[in-house]
Amino acid sequence: MEQQNGALPNAKTGTDVTAKTASEAPPKPGVTVTSVDIIGPNVKGEAGREKEPDIVNIDAIDSSNDRSGHSTDNALTTTLSNNTDNDNDDYPEGGVRAWLVVLGAWLALFAALGLMNILATFQTYISSNQLKELDNSSIGWIFSLYTFVSFFMGIYVGPLFDKYGPRWLILGGTLSLVVSLILMSISYEFWHFLLAFGLLSGIASSLLFTPSIAAIGHFFKARRGFATGIAATAGSIGGIVFPLMLQRLFTTVGWAWAIRTLAFVCLAVTIISNFLIRSRLPPAKDASPHPDIRIFKSRAFAWTTLAVFLLEFALFIPLTYLSSYALSKGFSSTFATNLISILNSGSVIGRVLPGWYADKIGPFNANMISVLLTAIGCFAIWLPAGHTAPGIIVFALLFGFASGSNISLVPVSIGRLCKTRNYGRYYATCYTLVSIAVLIGIPIAGKIVDSNGGEYWGLIVTTGVVYLASLAAFAMVKVEVVGWRGAVLAKL
């Protein structure tokens, strides 16, 4: 539906509400307009004041007058799609240049997400060697700091991408990652690992991850879920290759040269990514390198952030403790390490297939399906049968599939709520709060294990419950957009 004169379609009724002051155009009967924040400059509010920029206010129409869910997919699509990209950008949706950007993102994410997916390998090794005198909760702070910094740094990485593009960010991430791994190879005390891996590797991952995902959005819109899913498979491939490589190198050349070899592999792939990742759209006129918390005025965005907060809190618990869980059940160290490769094998499919059908049924719907599958895996497989080889393998595959799709679909979901030129800021603002979840999640999980005398049932139950809470928050996003009755079937 073509928009003109600042008209904003009502997500619940399909009617148009014109973005003028009350004196110029009073609201239509039966519809209360509380505020209409349209993306873009030169939108005036009361008394001629400039409206706050970059806000997608899905809650602009007061839903108290229409919570019956009377909506159509066309109205919903118009609100979340056309209205968030009302600058009429023509997306290539393919072509050599676009797919080279996807390839560059794939290479950068192979290093950044590949490391993020093998935290259990690092945790299992150093807890049995360099830091064997420390408990799980203490060691967990190394990896929670890493994930926290990876997401929290996005508060500036995203807006910097919107303002200046990806080039210097990707270069900085490349150099930081290699230096951090070299320093990690000579670490032997807790604070060494905390600074080298927890802090510096976290900064590097943020510099690589956020621009890689955001750049894809400059070239794809209708196929964004599919393209992002393809790029995100890199983390899964890295999660398969790195543990197998490190397992062999640990026994042949030792820790130091194993980690240095990992650094050289990451250097090779990220150097290439520096030449391939590009942005296409010019910066928005009001682009700023600073984050903007005003976007939380959209209740749909606030619910999305809460859902992702809970999702990431739960996600990194199995990623970090699955190998140590296997060791506690009497499995060999080789089997425990291979579980991470098995998990990431499932994740490869989980990042492509859901990305494809998310373009058909909507990224929020696809996310909810994946979150539900993960919760079922925790309660129906890991808890009752995780102590058996078939049980833990099936859980690893299912968790890899479901969690992998979450990783690729969350950026697409956030992209439905904003204009592409401002995507970096929206994504970064969301993950600034989410970073708190990953900071506290891993140590809390370790404390649960320690308090249960080394048993993992409490950790498993906690993971499942948090996933169910995330599912509820995602459902509330749909309720905010289309109402209670329309939430089930709405394509969102």
C-alpha positions in Angstrom: 0.0 0.0 0.0 1.5 3.3 -1.0 1.6 5.9 1.7 1.1 9.6 1.0 1.0 12.7 3.1 2.3 11.0 6.2 -0.5 8.5 6.5 0.0 5.8 9.0 -2.2 2.7 8.6 -3.9 1.4 11.7 -2.6 -2.1 12.4 -5.9 -3.0 14.0 -8.5 -1.6 11.6 -6.6 -1.0 8.3 -7.7 2.7 8.4 -5.4 5.6 7.8 -4.5 8.1 10.4 -3.0 11.3 9.0 0.1 12.6 10.8 -1.1 16.2 11.5 -1.7 18.1 14.6 -5.0 17.9 16.3 -6.1 21.3 15.1 -5.5 20.3 11.5 -7.1 16.9 11.5 -9.1 15.6 14.5 -9.2 11.9 15.0 -11.8 9.8 13.3 -14.7 8.7 15.5 -13.9 5.6 17.5 -10.2 5.9 17.2 -8.1 7.7 19.8 -4.7 9.0 18.5 -2.3 9.3 21.4 0.8 9.9 19.2 1.9 9.1 15.7 5.7 8.9 15.5 6.6 8.3 11.8 10.2 7.6 10.9 12.0 10.3 9.1 12.8 14.0 9.5 10.5 17.0 9.3 7.5 15.4 11.2 6.0 18.1 13.3 4.2 17.7 16.6 2.2 20.1 18.7 3.2 23.8 18.6 5.4 23.1 15.6 8.0 21.2 17.6 10.2 18.6 15.8 9.0 15.1 16.6 11.5 12.8 18.0 13.3 11.0 15.1 13.8 7.3 14.4 10.8 6.1 16.5 8.6 3.4 15.1 5.6 3.8 17.4 3.4 0.8 16.7 1.5 1.8 19.8 0.5 5.1 18.2 -3.1 4.1 18.0 -4.6 3.7 21.4 -5.5 0.0 21.5 -8.0 0.4 24.4 -10.7 1.2 21.8 -9.9 -1.8 19.6 -8.4 -4.8 21.3 -10.7 -7.2 19.5 -8.0 -8.2 17.1 -9.9 -7.0 14.0 -7.0 -6.8 11.6 -5.7 -8.2 8.3 -2.4 -9.4 7.2 -2.3 -6.6 4.6 -2.7 -3.9 7.3 -0.2 -5.6 9.5 2.4 -6.0 6.7 1.9 -2.3 5.7 2.4 -1.1 9.3 5.6 -3.2 10.0 7.0 -3.1 6.5 6.1 -0.1 4.4 5.9 2.2 7.3 9.4 1.2 8.5 10.9 1.8 5.1 8.9 4.7 3.8 11.8 6.2 2.0 11.0 3.8 -0.9 14.4 2.2 -1.0 14.8 -0.3 -3.8 16.4 -3.4 -2.3 18.5 -5.5 -4.8 17.4 -8.8 -3.1 20.4 -10.5 -4.8 23.1 -10.0 -7.4 26.8 -10.3 -7.2 27.4 -7.4 -4.9 24.7 -8.4 -2.4 25.8 -12.0 -2.2 29.5 -10.9 -1.8 28.3 -9.0 1.3 26.7 -12.1 2.6 29.9 -14.0 1.9 31.9 -11.4 3.8 29.5 -11.5 6.7 29.8 -15.3 6.7 33.6 -15.1 7.0 33.4 -12.6 9.8 30.8 -14.6 11.7 32.8 -17.8 11.2 35.3 -16.2 13.6 33.1 -14.2 15.8 30.1 -16.6 16.3 32.4 -19.6 15.9 34.2 -18.6 19.2 30.9 -17.8 20.9 29.6 -21.3 20.0 32.6 -23.1 21.6 32.6 -21.6 25.1 32.0 -25.1 26.5 35.2 -26.3 24.9 37.2 -23.5 26.6 35.3 -23.9 29.9 35.9 -27.6 30.0 39.7 -27.3 29.3 40.6 -24.5 31.6 38.5 -25.8 34.5 40.4 -29.1 34.3 43.9 -27.4 33.8 44.9 -23.8 34.4 42.0 -22.9 36.7 41.1 -26.3 38.2 41.2 -24.9 41.7 38.3 -22.6 41.0 34.6 -23.5 41.1 32.2 -23.4 38.1 30.6 -20.1 39.2 34.0 -18.3 39.3 35.1 -19.6 36.0 31.8 -18.7 34.5 32.5 -15.0 34.9 35.1 -15.2 32.2 32.6 -16.3 29.6 29.8 -14.2 30.9 32.0 -11.1 30.6 32.8 -12.1 27.1 29.2 -12.4 26.1 28.2 -9.3 28.0 30.9 -7.2 26.2 30.0 -8.7 22.9 26.4 -7.4 23.2 26.9 -4.3 25.3 29.5 -2.8 23.0 26.7 -2.8 20.4 25.4 0.3 22.1 27.9 2.3 20.1 28.9 -0.2 17.4 25.4 -0.2 15.9 25.0 3.6 15.7 28.6 3.9 14.4 27.7 1.6 11.6 24.6 3.6 10.8 26.7 6.8 10.7 30.0 5.7 9.1 29.5 2.2 7.6 31.3 -1.1 8.4 34.9 -0.7 7.2 36.7 0.6 10.2 34.6 -1.5 12.6 35.4 -4.8 10.8 39.1 -3.8 10.7 39.2 -3.1 14.4 37.4 -6.4 15.1 39.9 -8.3 13.1 42.9 -6.9 14.9 41.3 -7.1 18.3 40.4 -10.8 17.9 43.8 -11.9 16.8 45.5 -10.0 19.6 43.1 -11.4 22.2 43.6 -15.0 21.2 47.4 -14.6 21.2 47.2 -13.2 24.7 44.8 -16.0 25.7 47.4 -18.6 24.6 49.8 -17.4 27.2 47.2 -17.0 30.0 47.4 -19.1 33.1 45.6 -17.1 35.9 42.0 -16.1 36.3 42.6 -12.4 35.6 44.6 -13.2 32.5 41.6 -15.1 31.0 39.2 -12.4 32.2 41.0 -9.6 30.3 42.3 -11.5 27.3 39.2 -13.4 26.4 36.4 -12.0 28.5 37.1 -8.3 27.7 39.2 -8.1 24.5 37.6 -11.0 22.6 34.2 -9.6 23.6 35.1 -6.2 22.1 36.3 -8.0 18.9 33.2 -10.1 18.5 31.0 -7.0 18.8 33.0 -5.1 16.2 32.6 -8.1 13.8 29.1 -9.3 14.6 26.9 -6.2 14.5 28.2 -4.6 11.2 28.1 -8.0 9.5 24.4 -8.6 10.3 23.4 -4.9 9.7 25.2 -4.8 6.3 23.0 -7.6 5.0 19.9 -5.6 5.7 21.1 -2.9 3.3 20.8 -5.4 0.4 17.8 -7.6 1.3 14.4 -6.9 2.6 11.9 -9.5 1.4 14.6 -12.2 1.6 16.4 -10.8 4.6 15.6 -13.8 6.9 17.0 -16.2 4.3 20.1 -14.1 3.6 20.8 -13.6 7.3 20.3 -17.3 8.0 22.9 -18.2 5.4 25.4 -15.8 6.9 24.6 -17.1 10.4 25.5 -20.7 9.5 29.1 -19.5 9.7 28.9 -19.6 13.5 27.6 -23.2 13.4 30.3 -24.3 10.9 32.9 -22.6 13.2 31.3 -24.4 16.1 31.8 -27.7 14.3 35.4 -27.1 13.0 36.9 -25.4 16.0 36.2 -28.0 18.7 37.4 -30.8 16.5 40.5 -28.9 15.6 41.3 -27.9 19.2 40.7 -31.3 20.5 43.4 -32.7 18.3 45.8 -29.8 18.8 45.5 -29.9 22.6 46.9 -33.4 22.6 49.6 -32.8 20.0 51.0 -29.3 20.4 49.4 -28.2 23.7 47.2 -25.3 24.7 49.4 -22.4 23.6 49.9 -23.4 20.0 46.4 -24.7 19.7 45.0 -21.3 20.5 47.6 -19.5 18.3 46.5 -21.7 15.4 42.9 -20.7 16.1 44.0 -17.1 16.0 45.7 -17.6 12.6 42.5 -19.2 11.2 40.4 -16.3 12.4 42.9 -13.8 10.9 42.7 -15.4 7.5 38.9 -15.4 7.2 38.4 -11.9 8.7 41.0 -10.3 6.4 38.9 -11.4 3.5 35.7 -10.1 5.1 37.3 -6.6 5.3 37.2 -6.4 1.5 33.7 -7.8 1.0 31.4 -6.2 3.7 29.9 -2.9 2.5 26.9 -0.8 3.3 24.6 0.5 0.5 22.2 3.1 1.9 23.5 6.5 2.9 23.2 7.5 6.5 19.9 8.9 7.7 19.8 12.7 7.8 19.5 12.6 11.6 21.9 9.7 12.0 23.9 9.9 15.3 26.8 7.7 16.6 24.9 7.7 20.0 22.3 5.2 21.1 18.7 6.4 21.6 16.6 5.0 24.4 13.5 6.8 23.1 12.7 3.9 20.9 11.5 2.0 24.0 8.4 4.2 23.7 7.2 1.5 21.3 5.7 -1.2 23.6 6.2 -3.8 20.8 9.9 -3.0 20.8 10.0 -3.1 24.6 8.4 -6.6 24.7 10.8 -7.7 21.9 13.7 -6.7 24.0 12.4 -8.5 27.1 11.8 -11.7 25.0 15.4 -11.5 23.6 16.7 -10.8 27.1 15.2 -14.0 28.4 16.2 -16.0 25.3 19.8 -15.1 25.6 19.9 -15.7 29.3 18.9 -19.3 28.6 20.8 -19.8 25.4 24.3 -19.6 26.8 23.7 -22.0 29.7 23.7 -25.1 27.5 26.4 -23.7 25.2 28.7 -23.3 28.2 27.8 -26.2 30.4 26.8 -29.1 28.1 30.3 -30.5 27.9 30.8 -30.4 31.7 27.4 -31.9 32.1 28.4 -34.9 30.0 31.6 -35.3 32.0 29.6 -35.3 35.2 27.5 -38.2 33.8 30.6 -40.3 33.1 31.1 -39.7 29.4 34.7 -39.3 28.1 36.3 -36.0 27.5 36.3 -36.7 23.7 32.6 -37.4 23.7 32.0 -34.2 25.8 33.9 -32.1 23.3 32.2 -33.7 20.3 28.8 -32.8 21.7 29.5 -29.2 20.8 30.2 -30.2 17.2 27.0 -32.2 17.2 25.0 -29.3 18.6 26.4 -27.0 16.0 25.6 -29.5 13.3 22.0 -29.1 14.2 22.5 -25.3 14.2 23.6 -25.2 10.6 20.1 -26.4 9.5 18.5 -24.3 12.2 20.0 -21.1 10.8 19.0 -21.6 7.1 15.6 -23.4 7.1 13.8 -21.1 9.7 15.2 -18.1 8.0 13.5 -19.2 4.8 10.1 -19.9 6.3 10.4 -16.8 8.5 10.1 -14.8 5.2 6.8 -16.7 4.7 5.2 -16.8 8.1 7.0 -13.8 9.8 10.1 -13.8 11.9 8.3 -13.4 15.2 6.2 -16.5 14.5 9.3 -18.5 13.5 11.1 -17.3 16.6 8.2 -18.5 18.8 8.2 -22.0 17.2 12.0 -22.3 17.9 11.7 -21.1 21.5 8.9 -23.6 22.1 11.0 -26.5 20.6 13.9 -25.5 22.9 11.8 -25.6 26.0 10.3 -29.0 25.0 13.9 -30.3 24.5 14.9 -29.2 28.0 11.9 -30.8 29.8 11.2 -33.8 27.6 14.7 -34.9 26.6 17.5 -33.3 28.6 16.0 -33.6 32.0 14.7 -37.2 31.9 17.2 -38.7 29.3 20.3 -36.5 29.2 22.3 -39.1 31.2 22.1 -41.5 28.3 24.1 -41.2 25.1 21.1 -41.2 22.7 19.3 -38.7 25.0 22.1 -36.2 25.2 22.8 -36.5 21.4 19.2 -35.9 20.5 19.0 -32.9 22.8 22.2 -31.4 21.4 20.8 -31.7 17.8 17.4 -30.3 18.8 18.9 -27.5 20.9 21.3 -26.7 18.1 18.5 -26.5 15.5 16.2 -24.3 17.7 18.8 -22.0 19.2 20.5 -21.6 15.9 17.3 -20.2 14.4 16.9 -17.8 17.3 20.3 -16.4 16.6 19.5 -15.7 12.9 15.9 -14.6 13.4 16.2 -12.1 16.3 18.0 -9.6 14.1 15.3 -10.0 11.4 12.6 -9.5 14.0 14.1 -6.3 15.2 14.4 -5.2 11.6 10.6 -5.4 11.3 10.2 -2.7 13.9 12.5 0.0 12.3 13.8 1.6 9.2 16.8 -0.1 7.6 19.0 3.0 7.9 18.5 3.0 11.7 18.7 -0.8 12.2 22.1 -0.6 13.8 20.8 1.7 16.5 17.7 -0.4 17.2 19.7 -3.6 17.3 22.3 -2.1 19.6 19.8 -0.6 21.9 18.1 -3.9 22.3 21.2 -5.9 23.0 22.6 -3.3 25.4 20.0 -4.5 27.8 20.3 -8.1 26.7 24.0 -8.0 27.6 23.0 -7.9 31.2 21.3 -11.3 30.8 24.4 -12.9 29.4 26.5 -11.3 32.1 24.6 -12.9 34.9 23.2 -16.1 33.3 26.4 -18.2 33.1 27.5 -17.5 36.7 24.0 -18.0 38.1 23.9 -21.4 36.3 27.2 -22.3 37.7 26.0 -21.4 41.2 22.9 -23.6 40.7 25.2 -26.5 39.9 27.4 -25.9 42.8 24.5 -25.5 45.2 23.1 -28.8 44.0 26.3 -30.7 44.8 27.4 -30.9 41.2 24.0 -32.1 39.9 22.5 -30.4 36.9 18.8 -30.9 37.2 18.3 -27.3 38.6 20.2 -25.8 35.7 18.1 -27.7 33.2 14.8 -26.7 34.8 15.9 -23.1 35.0 16.8 -23.1 31.3 13.5 -24.5 30.3 11.5 -22.1 32.5 13.3 -19.0 31.2 12.7 -20.2 27.6 8.9 -20.4 28.4 9.0 -16.9 29.8 10.7 -15.7 26.5 7.9 -17.4 24.5 5.3 -15.5 26.5 7.1 -12.2 25.9 7.2 -12.8 22.1 3.5 -13.5 22.2 2.9 -10.2 23.8 4.6 -8.5 20.9 1.9 -9.9 18.6 -0.8 -8.9 21.1 0.5 -5.3 21.1 0.5 -5.1 17.3 -2.8 -6.9 16.4 -4.8 -7.5 19.6 -5.6 -10.7 21.5 -7.9 -12.3 19.0 -5.8 -11.7 15.9 -2.5 -12.6 17.6 -2.6 -16.4 16.9 -2.9 -16.3 13.1 -1.2 -12.9 12.3 1.8 -13.1 10.1 4.3 -11.2 12.1 
